[in-house]
Amino acid sequence: MAATANKTPVTTNIEWLNRAYSAKGKNDLRSLYDEWAASYDTDLVQPNQDYVAPTLAAATLANHLSPEQPIDKIQVLDAGCGTGLVGAALSKLGAKHISGIDLSPGMLKVAGALHVYTNLDTTDLSKPLVEGTDTFDAVTCIGTLTHAHVGPEVLSEFVRVTKKDGWIVATVLDDIWEDIGYRAEIDKLVANAKVKLVSADSGDYRRGAGVSARMVVLKVIG
Ligand SMILES: C[S@@+](CC[C@H](N)C(=O)[O-])C[C@H]1O[C@@H](n2cnc3c(N)ncnc32)[C@H](O)[C@@H]1O
């Protein structure tokens, strides 16, 4: 599986993201996030960013769980967990079993200090996952299916590690939803009866910067 390639240079109102979206490969991206880790949360909470996607994603997952999937019992894989914003939001809603994986040891170190993850591992999502088949009730992947980060191929791995009737909640920026092939990969999974596409509505992402993204909700059916 290859990391996503940029078609055109992407410019945002935050310099760290400009660098991340034009990274020249995984080593470049890992070093950048290792360096950014210390100020990532503060940078993204600023009013000109207002990065609401992690909180919205946690609420979205909680809203879809069935009575047989109580939030305090489910096993969640937070893929591309970064500094743990999604884990923290899920924990506030009662989740107790959250595994986090990410490319950047620096980001994982910050996530570890939150004490909301049961385990944290360095992982490259562009390679097959070491996690077992049918292991998780839910996979979250927020802010990571994006320019120069992780391509659509990872979605079939998310399906593999998720139990039947489990959930995949992921964000994909509006401007790359079709261009980089996330939409096409999901259509393929739907056609092969692996998932049901529950929703992919466009909504706030970095609200302060006026950036929106699809909040993709997939139910695993096969
Ligand atoms: C924008 S951050 C999002 C982090 C977190 N989910 C959030 O919403 O704050 C993107 C994350 O993707 C991770 N990442 C980038 N490429 C990756 C890869 N190939 N495998 C695993 N993680 C990757 C980065 O290290 C970074 O932590």
The ligand as an SDF file (V2000), in Angstrom:
LIG
                    3D

 27 29  0  0  0  0  0  0  0  0999 V2000
   -3.2250   15.2880   11.5370 C   0  0  0  0  0  0  0  0  0  0  0  0
   -2.6220   14.0440   12.5990 S   0  0  0  0  0  0  0  0  0  0  0  0
   -4.1400   13.3800   13.2890 C   0  0  0  0  0  0  0  0  0  0  0  0
   -3.9150   12.7800   14.6510 C   0  0  0  0  0  0  0  0  0  0  0  0
   -5.1910   12.5150   15.4540 C   0  0  0  0  0  0  0  0  0  0  0  0
   -5.9680   11.4440   14.8970 N   0  0  0  0  0  0  0  0  0  0  0  0
   -5.9990   13.7710   15.5560 C   0  0  0  0  0  0  0  0  0  0  0  0
   -7.1240   13.8160   15.0410 O   0  0  0  0  0  0  0  0  0  0  0  0
   -5.5030   14.7220   16.1770 O   0  0  0  0  0  0  0  0  0  0  0  0
   -2.1390   12.7870   11.4730 C   0  0  0  0  0  0  0  0  0  0  0  0
   -1.4520   11.6120   12.1480 C   0  0  0  0  0  0  0  0  0  0  0  0
   -1.2460   10.5940   11.1730 O   0  0  0  0  0  0  0  0  0  0  0  0
   -0.0380    9.9420   11.4790 C   0  0  0  0  0  0  0  0  0  0  0  0
    0.4180    9.2450   10.2840 N   0  0  0  0  0  0  0  0  0  0  0  0
    0.8080    9.7830    9.1080 C   0  0  0  0  0  0  0  0  0  0  0  0
    1.1550    8.8010    8.2520 N   0  0  0  0  0  0  0  0  0  0  0  0
    0.9770    7.6310    8.9070 C   0  0  0  0  0  0  0  0  0  0  0  0
    1.1920    6.2600    8.5570 C   0  0  0  0  0  0  0  0  0  0  0  0
    1.6550    5.8930    7.3520 N   0  0  0  0  0  0  0  0  0  0  0  0
    0.9040    5.3270    9.4940 N   0  0  0  0  0  0  0  0  0  0  0  0
    0.4550    5.6820   10.7240 C   0  0  0  0  0  0  0  0  0  0  0  0
    0.2340    6.9480   11.1090 N   0  0  0  0  0  0  0  0  0  0  0  0
    0.4920    7.9110   10.2020 C   0  0  0  0  0  0  0  0  0  0  0  0
    0.8710   11.0780   11.9220 C   0  0  0  0  0  0  0  0  0  0  0  0
    1.9810   10.6140   12.6560 O   0  0  0  0  0  0  0  0  0  0  0  0
   -0.0940   11.9390   12.7410 C   0  0  0  0  0  0  0  0  0  0  0  0
   -0.0740   11.6000   14.1020 O   0  0  0  0  0  0  0  0  0  0  0  0
  1  2  1  0
  2  3  1  0
  2 10  1  0
  3  4  1  0
  4  5  1  0
  5  6  1  0
  5  7  1  0
  7  8  2  0
  7  9  1  0
 10 11  1  0
 11 12  1  0
 11 26  1  0
 12 13  1  0
 13 14  1  0
 13 24  1  0
 14 15  1  0
 14 23  1  0
 15 16  2  0
 16 17  1  0
 17 18  1  0
 17 23  2  0
 18 19  1  0
 18 20  2  0
 20 21  1  0
 21 22  2  0
 22 23  1  0
 24 25  1  0
 24 26  1  0
 26 27  1  0
M  CHG  2   2   1   9  -1
M  END
$$$$
